[in-house]
Amino acid sequence: MNTSTQLVFIVDDDEAVRDSMSMLLDTIDIAHQCFGSAAEFLDFYDGSQRGCLVLDIRMPGMNGLELQKELNRREALLPIIFITGHGDIPMAVDAMRNGALDFMRKPIREQDLLDRIQQALSYEAGERSNRATSENLKNLIATLTLKEHEVFKRVADGQANKVIALELGVSERTVEVHRAHVMQKLCVRSLADLVRINLLSSGQLAG
């Protein structure tokens, strides 16, 4: 399977609901796959597949909220749209608190569901891009020596070269050399770029 292709994963124990959603997605050529239980989905999903999850909240065995928590434990990137015919406010709050993108009550207008799915796929693409950017930056930062890394963090935190030199017990010229090496290794040209890389690599800023 091409893991770069986004799929809509439909997990619902009601076959009629699965068939209805499948036909709806077929009408606009959105790739998808259906599962009758959370266990069946987990047997298939290995973390590399892209897309979003349309998930029933009440199912025999592992329910939707339990599946969500398991995916969170695995640090899965799949945005989740919960659907239910019996959901109540506490369940909705629990789902959203744990990162669900939406919580929709059956019956659901087809266009509303399609809109949410498109939003979820866009969100997933952005999150995956941000994670890739963060990992790439961490790899670049890993090439810095210990002294270069100290200078990088202090410069990114807004400290002046003279202050850094005093705190590290080195000359200001040495700080300037380390700073130049940092900028070269991280492929940046300005202080603003260093600050942005520091925030991105620590997950404090979206790419």
Solvent accessible surface area in square Angstrom, and as a share of the most:
residue,aa,sasa,rsa
1,M,148,0.66
2,N,97,0.50
3,T,64,0.37
4,S,70,0.45
5,T,62,0.36
6,Q,46,0.21
7,L,19,0.09
8,V,0,0.00
9,F,0,0.00
10,I,0,0.00
11,V,0,0.00
12,D,0,0.00
13,D,64,0.33
14,D,65,0.34
15,E,111,0.50
16,A,72,0.55
17,V,31,0.18
18,R,44,0.16
19,D,71,0.37
20,S,59,0.38
21,M,15,0.07
22,S,25,0.16
23,M,127,0.57
24,L,21,0.11
25,L,2,0.01
26,D,82,0.43
27,T,101,0.59
28,I,74,0.38
29,D,134,0.69
30,I,21,0.11
31,A,43,0.34
32,H,40,0.18
33,Q,62,0.27
34,C,43,0.26
35,F,9,0.04
36,G,21,0.20
37,S,36,0.23
38,A,1,0.01
39,A,62,0.48
40,E,84,0.38
41,F,0,0.00
42,L,29,0.14
43,D,129,0.67
44,F,60,0.25
45,Y,6,0.02
46,D,107,0.55
47,G,39,0.37
48,S,49,0.31
49,Q,12,0.05
50,R,45,0.17
51,G,0,0.00
52,C,0,0.00
53,L,0,0.00
54,V,0,0.00
55,L,0,0.00
56,D,9,0.05
57,I,2,0.01
58,R,118,0.43
59,M,15,0.07
60,P,98,0.61
61,G,78,0.75
62,M,68,0.30
63,N,49,0.25
64,G,0,0.00
65,L,23,0.11
66,E,84,0.38
67,L,0,0.00
68,Q,1,0.01
69,K,97,0.41
70,E,33,0.15
71,L,5,0.02
72,N,70,0.36
73,R,170,0.62
74,R,105,0.38
75,E,122,0.55
76,A,28,0.21
77,L,31,0.16
78,L,12,0.06
79,P,8,0.05
80,I,9,0.04
81,I,0,0.00
82,F,0,0.00
83,I,0,0.00
84,T,0,0.00
85,G,30,0.29
86,H,131,0.58
87,G,6,0.06
88,D,66,0.34
89,I,133,0.67
90,P,93,0.58
91,M,30,0.13
92,A,20,0.15
93,V,66,0.38
94,D,35,0.18
95,A,0,0.00
96,M,89,0.40
97,R,176,0.64
98,N,43,0.22
99,G,58,0.56
100,A,8,0.06
101,L,60,0.30
102,D,29,0.15
103,F,34,0.14
104,M,20,0.09
105,R,134,0.49
106,K,65,0.27
107,P,136,0.85
108,I,38,0.19
109,R,156,0.57
110,E,108,0.49
111,Q,93,0.41
112,D,44,0.23
113,L,9,0.04
114,L,17,0.09
115,D,55,0.28
116,R,79,0.29
117,I,1,0.01
118,Q,89,0.40
119,Q,100,0.44
120,A,0,0.00
121,L,20,0.10
122,S,77,0.50
123,Y,107,0.41
124,E,0,0.00
125,A,40,0.31
126,G,34,0.33
127,E,61,0.27
128,R,59,0.22
129,S,65,0.42
130,N,41,0.21
131,R,109,0.40
132,A,60,0.47
133,T,47,0.27
134,S,19,0.12
135,E,86,0.39
136,N,84,0.43
137,L,16,0.08
138,K,94,0.40
139,N,97,0.50
140,L,49,0.24
141,I,20,0.10
142,A,82,0.64
143,T,78,0.46
144,L,17,0.08
145,T,71,0.41
146,L,138,0.69
147,K,85,0.36
148,E,8,0.04
149,H,67,0.30
150,E,53,0.24
151,V,0,0.00
152,F,2,0.01
153,K,72,0.30
154,R,64,0.23
155,V,3,0.01
156,A,9,0.07
157,D,104,0.54
158,G,60,0.58
159,Q,57,0.25
160,A,57,0.44
161,N,29,0.15
162,K,128,0.54
163,V,62,0.36
164,I,0,0.00
165,A,8,0.06
166,L,140,0.70
167,E,97,0.43
168,L,33,0.16
169,G,68,0.65
170,V,49,0.28
171,S,62,0.40
172,E,70,0.32
173,R,161,0.59
174,T,48,0.28
175,V,0,0.00
176,E,67,0.30
177,V,52,0.30
178,H,36,0.16
179,R,58,0.21
180,A,58,0.45
181,H,76,0.34
182,V,1,0.00
183,M,37,0.17
184,Q,139,0.62
185,K,71,0.30
186,L,4,0.02
187,C,109,0.65
188,V,19,0.11
189,R,225,0.82
190,S,44,0.29
191,L,81,0.40
192,A,72,0.56
193,D,55,0.29
194,L,0,0.00
195,V,51,0.29
196,R,107,0.39
197,I,14,0.07
198,N,13,0.07
199,L,55,0.27
200,L,17,0.08
201,S,13,0.08
202,S,60,0.39
203,G,63,0.60
204,Q,126,0.56
205,L,70,0.35
206,A,68,0.53
207,G,59,0.57
